[in-house]
Amino acid sequence: MSEKTAVNDASENSSSDDLLTKNWQRLLAALKQCGDIVDMQLKDSSIEVRADAYRALLRAFSAQLGKQEADGRFPLLLHVNPPHQKWFFDNPDGRTLHCTLDPSQRYRLWGNPGAAVYTSFTCYEGKGDSLATRVTARLDDRQLTRDAEGCFELTLSAEAGAGPNHVQLDAATGQLWIRQLFNDSEHDAPGWFLLENLLPDSAPPAVDPEGVAGGMKRLSRAMPMLTQMMFAGWKMQTANHTVNQIRVWTEMQNGAL
């Protein structure tokens, strides 16, 4: 190895190390900011209310942590609000899965919605680390072609496809959300979904230093924003709507569902 190559390698490693440390400290500061928001908003509330808020914050953090391992080249469907970890006005009979996508890839998605009364597949721009909510593609179970057992198969790619079971991804697409609603999620037959990349060009790396550093940076931006959103949503719900009143979420129509 030449002296110049060794210096370049050392410089790159140092740069990666600096980013890891810097973004770790940034994440810790962001989590402290989240706690400060909870304490400020609930300074006169009971310990039970404060504990519930901190529990929601921990659940939100857990959901976001799961996304940090995501890579559109090696797709992984993740449950972001399982039954025991509801945290943001989620329907108790709803199930939500998230996956990072890469629009340069081609995917096969197959499965069975189970006993769900509604299932939707919605693609959004970005990677879910900002307030961007533009829908880039969407279809629901009414549009699926299914076999006698209720199973389906979809393809997702940038190319235009024939038939209802193809989702065209535009250049801004970065994520897929699968949302399901059940009459009784504790007893209804669950759905199942599998996703694979049909164009893998390499094996997943053992560890990606830049990816880890970037994930911490995204988390440090997302967590304070989510904390503020939870309190804003809570105030909006309690101020304008009585108990058990149904509110149509017009802000996310054609988006969340």
N, C-alpha and C positions, 0 to 999 in steps of 0.2 A: 504494500500500500504506500502510495506516495505521501510526502509530507502535506501537500496541498489537500489531498483527499481526506487525510486524517483530520486536518483542521476543519474542513467542511462538515465532516461527520460529527465532530465534537460540537460545532456551532449549532447544527440541527438538533442534536440531543439536548443541548443546553436550552435551546428555544422551546422544545417540547416540555422540558422540566419546568421552565419558568411559567408556561401556560397552565400546566397542571396545578402548580402551587397557587398561582394567581387566581385561577378560576375556583379552586377549592375554597380559598379565603373569601372570594366573592359570593359563593354559595352559602357559606356560614353567615356572612353578613346579611344575606337576603332572608335566611330563616329567622334571624334575630328580628329583622324588620317585620316579618309575618307575626311573630309573637307580640311585638310592640303594637301592631294594628289590633290584634285581639284584645289586648289589655286596655287599649284606649277606647275601643268601641264598647267594651263590656265592663268598664271600671265600676259601675254601680250595680252590676248583675250578681246573681247568686253564684256560688261555686259550682252548682250543677250546670248552669247555663254556660259558664266559662269552660267547664270541662267538656261539654258537648261541642263547643267551638274548637277547642284544641283537638278533640277527636276528629272532627271534620277536616281540620288542617293536616293532621297526620295521614288521614286517608287520601287526601288530595296529593300529598307528597308521595305516598306509596304508589298511587296511580301514575304519577309523572315519572317516578323512578323506573317503572317497568318499561316505559318508552325509550329509555336511554340505551337499551341494548338493540334497538330496532335499526335495521339497515334494509333499504329497498331492494338491494341485490339478494338478500337472504331473508325473505319476508317471514314475519312471525306475528300471528294474531294474538292479541293480548286482551284479557278481560280488564276493563278499566273501572267498572263499578259492580263487582260481584255482590251477591245478596248480603254479605256480612260487612261490606265496606261502602255503603251509600254515603255520598258526601255533598252533593250539589243539587238538591231538589229532585233527585232521581226517582222515577216511578218504582215502587217496591216490586212490581211485577215486570220490570224491564231488565233487559240484558244488553250490554254494549261491548263490542269488540273494536279494537283499533289496530291498524297496521300501517307502517311507513311504506310508501311506494316510490319507485323510480320510473318515471314515464318512458325512459329509454329501454325498459325491460318488457317482457311479455309474461303474463301470469295466467295460471289456471286456478280457479276458485270453484270448489265443489263441496256439496254437503246436503243437509236436510234441515229445514226450519223447525222440525218437530211439531209440537202442538201450538206454536206461537200463532196469535191471531193477526199479527202484523210483523213483517220483516222488511227492512230497507237496506240498501247498499248505496252509500253516498261517498263520493270522492271530493276532497277539498284541496285548495291550493296550500302550499307550505307544508310544514311538518308538525303543526299543532302547537307551536310554541309562541304564538302571538294571537291577537284578536281577529286575524284574518279568517273569514268564514265563507269566502266565495266558493260556491259549489261548482265543480268542474264536470261532474257526471253523476247521474242518479237513476236508480230503478228500484222497484219494490217487488214483493212476492206476487203481486197480481200480474206482473209483466213477465215472470219467469216461465220457461217451458220446463215442466217437471215430469218424471216418470210415474208409474202407477204407485210407487212407494213414497212419492213426494220428493225424491232426490233431484238435484239440479247440477248443472255444470256451466260455469261462466268462463269466458276469456276476457282479459283486460290488457290492452296495449294501445300504442299511439296510432296504429293502423285502423282504418275504418273496417268494420266487420259486418257481415251479413247476418240477419236474424236478430231476435230479441235477446239472445244470451251472450251478447258481446258488449263490453263497455269500452268506449274509446277514451283514452287518456290524453288530455291536452298537456302542453309543455309545462304548465304551472302545477300540475297535480303532484301532491306529495304525501297524501294519506288517504286511507280508506276507513270508513266507520260502518260497522254492521250493527243495526239496532233492532231489537226484538221486543214485542210486548206480548204478555201472556195473560190469560184470565186468572190463573193461579200458578205462579212460577214454582211454588214449592212442590206441587203435585203434577203439573202438566209435563208431558214428555219434553225434555230439553232438545234444542237444536244442536247441530254440530257442523263445523266448517273447517275446511283445510285449504291452504293456499301454497302454491309452489311457483317458483320462477322457472320458466321454460327456457331461459337464455343465460344460465349461470356460466360465467367465464373463468371462475376461480373458486377456490375453497375459502370459507370465512377466515379472516386473520385471527391469530391467537389473541391479539389485543391491538387496538388502534389508538395510539396515544393522542392523536389529534381529535379522534372521535370522542374519547373520554373527556378531554378538555372542553371540547365544544358542547358536549352534553351537560357538563356542569355549568357552563355559561348560559345555556338555554334555560336550565332549571332556575338559575339565579334571577333571570328575567321573569319567568313564568310564575313562580310561587307568590311573590308579593301581588302580582296582578290578579291571580286567582283568589287570593285572600280578600282583596278589595271587592272583587266581583261577588264573592259569597255574601259579604255584608250588604252590598248594594241590592242584590237579589232578595235577601232576607227583609230588608227595609221596604222594598217595593211590594213584596207579597203581604207583609203584615200591615202596611199602611193603607193599602187600597183594596184589600180583599178580605172578606170574612172567612171564618173557619169553614172548610169543606166546600168553598166556592171554586168552581172551575174557571181558570183563567186561560185564554188562548194566548200562546206565546208567539205573538205576531212578529217579534223581532227576529225569530229564527225560522219562520215559515220558508219552505223550500230549502232548508238547511239542516236543522236538527233532525227532522224526520223526512 
